[in-house]
């Protein structure tokens, strides 16, 4: 059967859903319907969604699609600084700086609305609607291919957990993020500062871009039950910022000095929450009997500790787009869906999960020895830093012995 224009539905207008929708809409032989539960203005005026650090491989995928609208405005980060600091100390037990190809951190409240406009400029149909099970069945019945890219939203629960690929049964970190102004610059080239505080959690900052210009993205990763797990009852912007400053003074004095004059980039530039890192089976059979495929965070949901969420979403969306285009006019059956999802898992998903899991678990003696060596070996520091962009290149680190160290 030869199709003139193939009808494809994408549910979810985040990093992966929007990127894939634009990728396909740029082709001449697809009619794309993109479903979202929020308008561009609701996203633009809403709460901070993530820090979204995108490394060079992912930003190049965006560039190929003409989605790099902020290259001349956003800081081009070129370093990753790693520190391990005992609690309450200005002394750093381990410290190194690795250099990496340029990468960015762009506020999704700035990014996604512009991409939504781009999609509509290309002739795509943007539909603002909450999708429930009944409407999903109808959408699936009306389209040749339906892709769910809703991230952590309820509809993702339709895709069953893959127990063999999901080592965690509960959230591993309590998360908090802020976009701030007036942070003092560091003495290193612009880039992510990643600080590990044993038995407490992690903290990192990245220069980024928000509505009103340059900012710093701040992220706290708190071990459950510890002092960084303390955001749930804080609701006001002022209290959120004050609490961030207090934690830095108590646990990372060196970073507190950089933050003495910070202020929120806007009254909504903060978020908090927690979720369980989960890998799900890639397909769901709808009520009409047709298979639906998941994409991005819907089926591979990582903790942001290694900044793999948006990077995986971007890479997997690009892979899906190329696979759809190369599939020509053949049917999008469940066998094809599993082949594409498995290719994406082996190429991008598995390495991203393994790297994230490495940092979520207690650091091993071998890891600590390696990180300490990186402080004296610039080549090694660069190699580890670049592993954030290409997690598959870190397999040598992930296969080290599994001895852990207690602090």
HELIX and SHEET records of a PDB file:
HELIX    1   1 UNK A   15  UNK A   25  1                                  11    
HELIX    2   2 UNK A   40  UNK A   44  1                                   5    
HELIX    3   3 UNK A   56  UNK A   64  1                                   9    
HELIX    4   4 UNK A  108  UNK A  121  1                                  14    
HELIX    5   5 UNK A  133  UNK A  142  1                                  10    
HELIX    6   6 UNK A  154  UNK A  158  5                                   5    
HELIX    7   7 UNK A  163  UNK A  165  5                                   3    
HELIX    8   8 UNK A  237  UNK A  251  1                                  15    
HELIX    9   9 UNK A  253  UNK A  258  1                                   6    
HELIX   10  10 UNK A  296  UNK A  298  5                                   3    
HELIX   11  11 UNK A  304  UNK A  306  5                                   3    
HELIX   12  12 UNK A  309  UNK A  326  1                                  18    
HELIX   13  13 UNK A  334  UNK A  344  1                                  11    
HELIX   14  14 UNK A  345  UNK A  349  3                                   5    
HELIX   15  15 UNK A  350  UNK A  360  1                                  11    
HELIX   16  16 UNK A  365  UNK A  374  1                                  10    
HELIX   17  17 UNK A  378  UNK A  387  1                                  10    
HELIX   18  18 UNK A  391  UNK A  394  5                                   4    
HELIX   19  19 UNK A  395  UNK A  398  1                                   4    
SHEET    1   A 6 UNK A 125  UNK A 128  0                                        
SHEET    2   A 6 UNK A  30  UNK A  36  1                                        
SHEET    3   A 6 UNK A   6  UNK A  11  1                                        
SHEET    4   A 6 UNK A 145  UNK A 148  1                                        
SHEET    5   A 6 UNK A 291  UNK A 294  1                                        
SHEET    6   A 6 UNK A 283  UNK A 285 -1                                        
SHEET    1   B 8 UNK A  53  UNK A  54  0                                        
SHEET    2   B 8 UNK A  94  UNK A 105 -1                                        
SHEET    3   B 8 UNK A  77  UNK A  84 -1                                        
SHEET    4   B 8 UNK A 191  UNK A 197  1                                        
SHEET    5   B 8 UNK A 201  UNK A 210 -1                                        
SHEET    6   B 8 UNK A 213  UNK A 222 -1                                        
SHEET    7   B 8 UNK A 174  UNK A 181 -1                                        
SHEET    8   B 8 UNK A 263  UNK A 264 -1                                        
SHEET    1   C 8 UNK A  53  UNK A  54  0                                        
SHEET    2   C 8 UNK A  94  UNK A 105 -1                                        
SHEET    3   C 8 UNK A  77  UNK A  84 -1                                        
SHEET    4   C 8 UNK A 191  UNK A 197  1                                        
SHEET    5   C 8 UNK A 201  UNK A 210 -1                                        
SHEET    6   C 8 UNK A 213  UNK A 222 -1                                        
SHEET    7   C 8 UNK A 174  UNK A 181 -1                                        
SHEET    8   C 8 UNK A 270  UNK A 273 -1                                        
SHEET    1   D 2 UNK A 278  UNK A 279  0                                        
SHEET    2   D 2 UNK A 300  UNK A 301 -1                                        
END                                                                             
